[in-house]
Amino acid sequence: MSKLPLPFAAPSPSAPVAAGAVQPVKDRKMASAEQLVLDLLDPHLRENALLDLSKKREIFQDLAPLLWNSYGTIAALLQEIVSIYPYLSPPTLSPGASNRVCNALALLQCVASHPDTRIHFLNAHIPLYLYPFLNTTSKTRPFEYLRLTSLGVIGALVKVATFIVQKILLDDVGLRYICATADRFYAVGQVLGSMVTSLAEQPSTRLLKHIIRCYQRLSEHPRACDSLKNCLPDMLKDGTFNNCLRDDPGTREWLQQLQDNVSGAKRVANLHARLDHMMGN
């Protein structure tokens, strides 16, 4: 029998594991998760259940399918989300209410991240419930936390997130919102950057088009453009995707605009044009 590769190699004789010891531990964890999920249905127990599940979601490997397939659970999480809509405008969201809904959002991010539940999450149009949070403008900590956690849910969708982010960036208000703070800009940049890396291994012309358009739009904002000088992926500058874009002149033009904006070539050209105009050329 061939040896199992690390880290799944059999335990050494010096550290024996009792037969059947691992499974009971896993069963106890799952039983704990199931009870907490049941507690979500009880309005009196929900707040504590949200807090515990959001803290322990990393150790419950099958939490996402459990949340999705348990009767009434997703409805309870959505109820938490819509219950704070009245506090968005005028902005009266308290820190406690923000923490509570962000715990619910953390569980939705768990569902959005899992390969077995992601498509169901999308088909149910759950990201639409988050748009009101992204459209808030209050700079208080509860609202900042709410927006960043919402972006985390969208970021978990990866490919779909790119299309959603593009729709936000194409709107002037959305562009200003994303570029208003470093946290927001880098949250979006992280999503886009991870997708560029994945496309180098599994090219997709359609997805690449959305990503380049997002970067091109960011480069039109002065602060974002300055930041892109240091964080624009090299693969968007070294011709890695030339073959993918061979038959897409529109996207090639966006990429050229992006490169010109980041390098400062566009600003130099505009300066020359103004000088020529002043000199009557």
C-alpha positions in Angstrom: 0.0 0.0 0.0 1.4 3.4 -0.9 2.0 5.9 1.8 -0.5 8.7 2.3 0.9 12.2 1.5 1.2 14.7 4.4 -0.7 16.1 6.1 -2.9 13.0 5.9 -0.1 10.5 6.9 -0.9 7.9 9.5 0.0 9.0 13.1 3.4 7.9 14.4 3.6 5.2 17.1 4.8 7.8 19.6 1.4 9.6 19.3 -1.3 6.9 19.2 -4.9 7.9 18.5 -7.6 6.0 20.2 -9.8 4.1 17.7 -13.0 6.1 17.0 -11.8 9.1 19.1 -12.0 11.6 16.2 -15.5 10.8 15.1 -17.2 11.5 18.5 -15.5 14.9 18.6 -16.8 15.7 15.2 -20.2 14.5 16.1 -20.3 16.7 19.3 -19.3 19.7 17.2 -22.0 19.0 14.7 -24.6 18.5 17.4 -23.6 21.9 18.9 -23.9 23.5 15.5 -27.3 22.0 14.9 -28.6 23.2 18.3 -27.3 26.7 17.6 -29.0 26.7 14.2 -32.3 25.6 15.9 -31.8 28.5 18.3 -31.9 30.9 15.4 -35.6 30.2 15.0 -36.3 31.4 18.6 -36.4 35.2 18.7 -35.3 35.0 22.4 -32.2 32.9 21.6 -31.3 34.2 18.2 -28.9 37.0 19.2 -26.7 34.6 21.2 -26.9 31.9 18.5 -25.8 34.5 15.9 -22.8 35.4 18.0 -21.8 31.9 18.7 -22.2 30.6 15.2 -20.3 33.6 13.6 -17.4 33.0 16.0 -17.3 29.2 15.5 -18.2 29.1 11.8 -14.6 28.1 10.8 -14.7 24.9 13.0 -18.1 23.8 11.7 -17.1 22.4 8.3 -20.6 21.6 7.1 -22.2 24.7 8.6 -23.2 26.3 5.2 -25.3 23.3 4.0 -26.8 23.0 7.5 -27.8 26.7 7.4 -29.2 26.5 3.9 -31.1 23.2 4.3 -32.5 23.8 7.8 -36.2 24.9 7.7 -36.6 28.7 8.3 -33.0 29.5 8.9 -32.2 31.6 5.9 -35.6 33.4 6.4 -34.5 34.2 10.0 -31.2 35.6 8.7 -32.9 37.7 6.1 -35.3 38.9 8.8 -32.3 40.2 10.7 -31.2 42.1 7.6 -34.5 43.8 6.7 -35.2 44.6 10.3 -32.5 47.3 10.3 -33.6 49.0 7.0 -35.6 51.6 9.0 -32.3 52.7 10.7 -30.4 53.3 7.5 -32.1 56.6 6.6 -31.9 58.7 8.7 -28.8 57.0 9.9 -29.6 55.8 13.5 -28.0 52.4 13.5 -26.6 51.6 17.0 -23.4 49.7 17.6 -25.3 46.8 19.1 -27.7 46.5 16.2 -24.8 46.7 13.7 -22.9 43.9 15.5 -26.0 41.7 15.5 -26.7 42.1 11.8 -23.1 41.7 10.9 -23.1 38.3 12.7 -26.0 37.4 10.4 -24.1 38.6 7.4 -21.1 36.5 8.5 -23.3 33.4 8.3 -24.5 34.4 4.9 -20.9 34.8 3.8 -20.4 31.3 5.0 -23.2 30.1 2.7 -21.9 32.3 -0.2 -18.4 30.8 0.2 -19.4 27.1 0.2 -19.4 25.3 -3.2 -22.5 23.3 -2.4 -24.6 26.4 -1.4 -23.2 29.2 -3.5 -25.4 28.7 -6.6 -28.5 28.4 -4.4 -27.5 31.6 -2.7 -27.3 33.4 -6.0 -30.5 31.9 -7.4 -32.3 33.2 -4.4 -31.0 36.7 -5.2 -29.9 37.2 -1.7 -27.2 39.8 -2.6 -30.0 42.2 -3.5 -30.8 42.4 0.2 -27.3 43.9 0.8 -27.5 46.8 -1.7 -29.3 49.1 0.8 -26.3 48.7 3.1 -23.8 49.5 0.4 -25.7 52.7 -0.5 -25.4 54.2 3.0 -23.1 57.1 3.4 -22.8 57.6 7.2 -19.1 57.5 8.3 -19.9 56.3 11.8 -18.3 53.0 13.0 -21.6 51.0 12.9 -22.2 51.9 9.3 -18.6 51.3 8.2 -18.6 47.9 9.9 -21.9 47.1 8.1 -20.7 48.1 4.7 -17.4 46.2 5.0 -19.1 43.1 6.2 -21.6 43.3 3.3 -18.6 43.7 0.9 -17.2 40.5 2.4 -20.4 38.6 1.5 -20.2 39.8 -2.1 -16.5 39.1 -2.2 -17.1 35.5 -1.2 -19.0 35.1 -4.5 -15.8 35.9 -6.4 -16.8 35.7 -10.0 -20.2 37.1 -9.5 -18.7 39.7 -7.2 -16.8 41.1 -10.1 -20.0 41.8 -12.0 -21.6 43.4 -9.0 -18.6 45.6 -8.3 -18.6 46.7 -11.9 -22.2 47.8 -11.6 -21.3 49.8 -8.5 -18.2 51.4 -10.1 -19.9 52.4 -13.3 -22.1 54.7 -11.2 -20.3 57.9 -10.2 -21.8 57.8 -6.6 -20.6 54.1 -6.4 -17.1 55.0 -7.6 -16.8 57.8 -5.0 -18.1 55.5 -2.3 -15.6 52.7 -3.0 -12.7 55.2 -3.2 -13.7 57.2 -0.1 -11.7 55.0 2.3 -8.6 52.8 2.1 -10.5 49.9 3.6 -13.2 49.9 0.9 -10.7 50.4 -2.0 -8.5 47.5 -0.8 -11.5 45.2 -0.1 -12.5 45.6 -3.8 -8.9 45.4 -4.9 -8.4 42.2 -3.1 -11.4 40.6 -4.9 -10.2 41.9 -8.3 -6.6 40.9 -7.7 -7.6 37.3 -6.7 -9.6 37.0 -9.9 -6.7 38.2 -12.1 -4.5 35.5 -10.5 -7.1 32.8 -11.1 -7.6 33.9 -14.7 -3.9 33.3 -15.4 -4.5 29.6 -14.7 -8.0 29.3 -16.1 -8.6 32.1 -18.7 -12.1 33.5 -19.2 -12.4 36.3 -21.7 -15.8 37.3 -20.4 -14.7 37.6 -16.8 -11.5 39.3 -17.8 -13.5 41.9 -19.5 -15.4 42.8 -16.3 -12.2 42.9 -14.3 -10.4 45.2 -16.7 -13.4 47.5 -16.8 -13.5 47.6 -13.0 -9.8 48.6 -12.9 -10.2 51.1 -15.7 -13.0 52.7 -13.8 -11.0 52.8 -10.6 -8.1 54.4 -12.5 -10.4 57.4 -13.3 -10.5 58.3 -9.6 -7.3 60.3 -8.6 -6.8 58.6 -5.2 -7.5 55.2 -6.6 -5.2 55.8 -9.6 -2.3 56.7 -7.3 -2.9 53.5 -5.3 -3.0 51.4 -8.4 0.5 52.4 -9.3 1.6 50.1 -6.5 -1.1 47.4 -6.5 -2.2 46.9 -10.1 -1.4 43.2 -10.9 1.6 42.8 -13.1 -0.3 40.5 -15.4 -2.4 43.4 -16.5 0.8 45.2 -17.5 3.1 42.6 -19.1 0.9 41.2 -21.9 -0.2 38.0 -20.1 -3.7 38.3 -21.5 -2.9 39.5 -25.0 -4.1 36.3 -26.6 -7.4 36.4 -24.6 -8.1 39.9 -25.9 -7.0 39.4 -29.5 -10.6 39.5 -30.7 -12.0 42.0 -28.2 -10.9 45.5 -29.3 -13.2 47.2 -26.8 -11.6 45.5 -23.8 -8.1 46.1 -25.3 -9.0 49.8 -25.4 -10.1 49.8 -21.7 -6.8 48.0 -20.8 -4.8 50.6 -22.6 -6.7 53.4 -20.9 -6.0 51.8 -17.6 -2.3 51.5 -18.3 -2.1 55.1 -19.5 -4.0 56.4 -16.5 -1.8 54.5 -14.0 1.5 55.4 -15.8 0.5 59.0 -16.1 0.7 59.0 -19.9 -2.9 60.3 -20.2 -2.1 63.3 -18.0 1.1 64.0 -19.9 -0.9 63.9 -23.2 -3.5 66.2 -21.8 -0.9 68.6 -20.6 0.7 68.7 -24.1 -2.7 69.3 -25.7 -3.3 72.2 -23.4 0.1 73.7 -24.1 -0.4 73.3 -27.9 -3.8 75.0 -27.5 -2.2 77.9 -25.6 0.5 78.3 -28.2 -2.0 78.2 -31.0 -0.8 75.0 -32.6 
